[in-house]
Amino acid sequence: MEARHNKSKQRQAILDVLCASKEHPSAEMIFSALKPDYPSLSLGTVYRNLSFFQQQGLAVSVANVDGNMRYDACTAPHPHLLCRNCRRVTDLVLPDTVSSLYDEAERLWGCKVESYSLTFTGLCPRCREEEPSFL
């Protein structure tokens, strides 16, 4: 019974880290954050729980950064920016023009759009300021 209780504490801790993060963490980032408090935690446990959260609609994968999937607890469709320099994934707030394309896709293709994933790649404001400009 103790093992099951421990797993539920670990599951909740993984979800808590994901929900509290604005960084769109990878499984490895979550694992590193929790390992000091949960010495028995394995990276496999983090991956399994992230998969579980996705199946339950509690998380989405948003971008593959250098071979590591990044996750978001905000499951409402919204676009992201992947900075090509610092590799940070950031939420973008844009006018609601993308979701208006749902009806157009349905009209043109006869499909039923339920969600979307949109990731821009470029420079975040901080990296853009640091990049030298060429004339």
Residue pairs with C-beta under 8 A, 6 or more apart in sequence:
6 40
7 45
9 38
10 34
10 38
10 41
10 45
10 49
11 49
11 52
13 34
13 37
13 38
14 30
14 34
14 45
14 46
14 49
14 50
14 53
15 49
15 53
15 58
15 59
15 73
17 25
17 30
17 33
17 34
18 25
18 30
18 50
18 53
18 59
18 71
18 72
18 73
19 73
21 29
21 73
22 91
23 29
23 88
23 89
24 62
24 63
24 70
24 71
24 72
24 80
24 89
24 90
25 33
25 70
25 71
26 65
26 68
26 69
26 70
26 71
27 43
27 46
27 47
27 50
27 68
27 69
27 71
28 43
28 68
30 46
30 50
30 71
31 41
31 43
31 46
34 41
34 46
35 41
50 59
50 71
53 59
53 71
53 73
54 60
54 61
54 71
57 75
58 73
58 75
59 71
59 72
59 73
59 75
60 71
60 72
60 74
60 75
60 117
61 69
61 70
61 71
61 72
62 70
62 71
62 72
62 80
62 89
62 117
62 119
63 69
63 70
63 80
63 82
63 89
63 119
64 70
65 82
65 87
65 89
66 87
70 89
72 80
72 91
74 91
77 98
77 99
77 115
77 116
77 117
77 118
78 91
78 92
78 93
79 91
79 92
79 94
79 98
79 118
79 119
79 120
80 89
80 90
80 91
80 92
80 118
80 119
80 120
81 89
81 90
81 92
81 119
81 120
81 121
81 122
81 124
82 88
82 89
82 119
82 120
82 121
82 122
83 89
83 90
83 122
83 123
83 124
83 127
84 121
84 122
84 123
85 123
85 124
85 127
85 130
85 131
86 124
86 126
86 127
88 124
89 119
90 124
92 120
98 116
98 118
99 116
101 113
101 116
102 113
102 116
105 111
105 113
106 112
106 113
123 131
